[in-house]
Amino acid sequence: MALVICPECKGEVSDQAKACPKCGYPISRGKTSLEGSNSDVVTVEQTSKRLKLHELWSVIAILLGGIIVVASSFVARREDSGWAGVLIGIVVFLAGFVWYIVTRIRRWWKHG
């Protein structure tokens, strides 16, 4: 088993691999390339599970913040109480939104 250079990302890849684990580029086997043969092309997951989990939690924070804002505003109108709940909801919403944007930038930065 030897290491070859991926023509797409210039990373080291095993010659036994069907595709580059970094970029998903099909790797040639022996004298024939996967591009010219009738073999199935393997799609390699590029985004880490950690980034996907961050994106999921940020969307949950956005939704939760929105729900808190709506629910707190109804309660605050009826009872003439303080708007602290609305403020907390806005903070949670904005934190989730910023978290989502940062995660998307990290995904873009990692995968180009």
C-alpha positions in Angstrom: 0.0 0.0 0.0 1.5 3.3 -1.1 0.6 6.9 -0.7 -0.2 9.0 -3.7 -0.8 12.7 -4.1 -4.4 13.8 -4.8 -4.5 15.9 -8.0 -7.2 18.1 -6.5 -6.1 19.0 -3.0 -2.5 17.8 -3.1 -3.0 15.7 0.1 -1.6 12.3 0.6 -4.0 9.4 -0.1 -3.7 5.7 0.0 -3.6 4.1 -3.5 -6.2 1.6 -2.3 -8.7 4.4 -1.5 -11.6 5.0 -3.9 -11.7 8.7 -3.3 -9.6 11.3 -1.4 -10.9 11.6 2.2 -10.2 15.4 2.2 -11.9 16.6 -1.0 -13.7 13.5 -2.4 -11.8 13.4 -5.7 -11.8 9.9 -7.3 -8.4 8.3 -7.0 -7.0 6.1 -9.8 -6.6 2.3 -9.1 -3.6 0.7 -10.7 -3.5 1.7 -14.4 -7.2 2.7 -14.8 -8.9 5.7 -13.3 -12.3 5.7 -11.8 -13.3 8.5 -14.1 -12.8 6.3 -17.2 -14.3 3.1 -15.7 -17.8 2.1 -14.9 -17.1 1.8 -11.2 -19.3 3.6 -8.7 -18.0 6.9 -7.6 -17.9 7.2 -3.8 -19.0 10.4 -2.2 -16.9 11.3 0.8 -18.4 13.3 3.6 -16.6 16.6 3.7 -18.2 18.3 6.7 -17.4 17.1 10.1 -20.1 15.9 12.4 -19.0 18.5 14.9 -19.7 21.4 12.6 -23.1 19.8 11.7 -23.9 19.6 15.4 -22.9 23.2 15.9 -25.2 24.2 13.1 -28.1 22.2 14.5 -27.7 23.7 18.0 -27.5 27.2 16.6 -30.8 26.7 14.7 -32.3 25.4 17.9 -31.1 28.5 19.7 -32.6 30.7 17.0 -36.0 28.9 17.2 -36.0 28.9 21.0 -35.2 32.6 21.2 -38.0 33.3 18.8 -40.5 31.3 20.8 -39.3 33.0 24.1 -39.8 36.4 22.5 -43.3 35.7 21.2 -44.4 34.0 24.4 -42.9 36.6 26.7 -44.4 39.5 24.7 -47.9 38.0 25.1 -47.5 37.6 28.8 -46.0 41.0 29.2 -48.9 42.7 27.4 -51.5 40.9 29.4 -50.0 41.4 32.9 -48.2 44.7 32.4 -45.1 43.1 33.8 -41.5 43.7 32.8 -40.1 42.9 29.5 -37.2 40.9 30.9 -38.4 37.7 29.1 -38.5 39.4 25.8 -35.0 40.7 26.3 -33.8 37.2 27.2 -35.5 35.8 24.1 -33.8 38.5 21.9 -30.4 37.7 23.4 -30.9 33.9 22.8 -32.1 34.6 19.3 -29.1 36.8 18.5 -26.6 34.4 20.1 -28.0 31.6 18.0 -27.9 33.7 14.8 -24.3 34.7 15.4 -23.4 31.1 16.2 -25.0 30.0 13.0 -23.1 32.6 10.9 -19.8 31.7 12.5 -20.4 28.0 11.9 -21.3 28.6 8.2 -18.1 30.7 7.9 -16.1 27.8 9.5 -17.6 25.3 7.0 -16.8 27.6 4.1 -13.3 28.2 5.4 -12.6 24.5 5.8 -14.1 23.3 2.5 -13.6 26.4 0.3 
